Amino acid sequence: MKNFFALTTALSSMLMAPAAMADDGYYVSLKAGIGGPQTLNVREKFAPVPNVPEITTFSFDTSFHGGAAVGYNMREFNFELELMTYTSDYDQNSEDGAVVAKSGIMSTVMGNSFLEFDMDYPVIPYVGLGLGYAFVNFKDEGDKNHEAALQGMVGMTYPISDELSFSGEYRYFTTITGTTFGVYDSHSFSTTLRYKFFTTY
């Protein structure tokens, strides 16, 4: 009888544990990351101008980004509103051989959705997709653009506790419509610290 009671208790605990981990809840998160160098070749949109290079190459240095998000966790799905800022120095190399060091900054407002795959491992893999807007400012050019943007994410989450978790992810970001200087895209690695502050049972 004691063995039966112990077995019943163990099975009940096993069945209840996934449900507890999957509780719905609101959360806030802080994000920071780094992106690799990249090159952007841009062809002048307008008719060629004498003595003005038709193609300009922008060589972006390592970029840094940071921001925050608020969202809702619904079982294996997460939905959030993310605010991020990207900064990077870059060199402008024209066909005439001129090289000019400049800097740029970009702020984004993205609506992200994530699908998690909880397979009873210490970490939880996930994939995500985001749509939103990018506010691009090439400060030394005096050029500002508001562009539609898209991003995709693949990563893993490590639950530290029921409320706190840490994630590492690869993300690809791109402007959809293209800035004055062409379509901007980036490959980066991001980390996220997330705190769930409300749950429903």
N, C-alpha and C positions, 0 to 999 in steps of 0.2 A: 504494500500500500504506500509506504514511504517512497519507494522507487517510482511508483506511478505518479505520485504527487510532485516529485522532483522533476520527472520528465515533462509533466504538464506545465510546470512553471517555466522550464527552460524553453519549451516550444512557444509559450505565450510571449516570453521576452523576445525571442527571435522574430516573431510576427509583428510585435509592437515597435521594435527598433527602427525598421525602415520607415514606418509611418511617422515616427517622431522626427527623423532626419528630414523628411519631406514636407514638414509643416510650412504652410504659406507664411509670408512675412515681408514687411517693408525693410529696405536696407539703404545704407549710405556707404559710399566707397571713395577711397583716395587712390589716384593712379599716377604713375611716373614711369618714364621709359626713355629709350635711346634708339636712334635710327642710324643706319649706315650711310656712308657717302653715296652720292648718286650724281648722274649727269643728265641734263635736260637740254636737248637740241631744239631750238625754236626757229621757225621760219617766219620772216616778217609777213604780217597779214596783208599789208598794203602794197601798192605797186612799188617796184624797186626804185630807190632814190640814188642818184649818182653819188659815188664815193661813200655810200652807207652800206655796210655788210648786210647781205640778205639773210644769212644764217648766223645766229648767236648761240653759243654754248654756255649753259650755266652749270658750274661744277659745285654742287652742294657738299659742305663738310658734314661731319657727324652732327646730327640734330638731337635735341632734347625736348621732351614734352612732359606735361603734367596737368592734372585736372581732378575733377570730382564727378560723381554721379549719384543720383537717387533712383531707386527702382523698387520693383516688387518681384519676389520670388514665388512662383506658383508651381509647386511640384518640381518637374524637371525643366520648366521654362522660367527664364528671367526676362523682365522688360525694364528698361531704364532710360533716363534722359542724362546724357553725358556732355559735360563742358570741358574742353581741352584747349591748351595753348602749345603750339609748336614753334621752336626758334631754331634758326640755323644761319651760319655764315656761308657765303658762296662767292665764287670767282666767276666773273663774266669774261668769257674768252671769245672774241670776235674773229672774223676771217682775216682781218688785217694784223692779227697777232697781239692786239692789246689785251691786257689782263687787268681787271679792276676788282678789288676785294670789296664786297658789299654784304649786307645782312637782310634777313627777312623774318617776318613773324606771321603766324597764322593761328587764328582762333576758330574753333569748330563747335557747333551745336548739333549733336547726333542723337537720334533715337535708335537704341540698340535692342536686339532680341537675341537670347542665347538658348541653346538646347544642351542640357547636361546629360551625361551617360553614367549614372551611378551603378557601378558593377561590383560594389562591395570591396573596392580597392582602397588603399590609403589616400589616393588622389582621385579626383573626379574629372575626366576629360570633358571638354565642351567645344562647341562651334558657335560662332555668332555672326550676325550681319547687322550693319548699321547704315541708316540713311539720314541725311541732314544737309547742313549748310556750312561752308567754309568762308571765313573772312580773311583774305590774303592781303598782306601789306608788305610790298617790297620797298622798305623805308627809303633806301638811297635812290630809288627810281621815282619816288613820289606817286607810286601807282597802288591803288586799292581796288580789290575785286571781291564781289560776293558771288560765290559759285556753289552749285549743287554738288554734294559729295557722297561718296560711298566707301564703306570699309568692311573688311572681312576679318574675323578673328578665329584662331585655333589655340587652345590652351588647356591647362590643368589647374584645378583648384585643390588646395589642401585645407580641410576643415581643422582649425585649431581648437575650436570649441563649438557649442551649439550656436553661438552668436557670431563668432569671429572666424574669418577664413582668409587665406592668402592665395593669390593666383599669379601664374606666369603665363604669358601668351605671346604668340607672334601675331602681328596685325599688318594688313595691307590697306593703305589709304590712297584714294585718288579723287581728284575733282572730276566731275562728269562732263561739265560743259566747257572746261578749259579757261584759264586766265588769259590776260592779254599776252602773256609770254608762253602760252601753251598749257597742256594738261599737266598738272602737278601730281606726282604720286610718290609714295614712300613705303619702304619696308622697315619695320621696327619691332623691337621687343619691349613689352610693357609688363609692369607688375601692378597688382591691385590688392589693397587691404580693404576688406568688406566687413561691415558690422550690421547684423540684422537686429533691429531694435523693437520689432513688434511681430508677434506670431498669433495665428488663429488655430484653434484645435477643433 
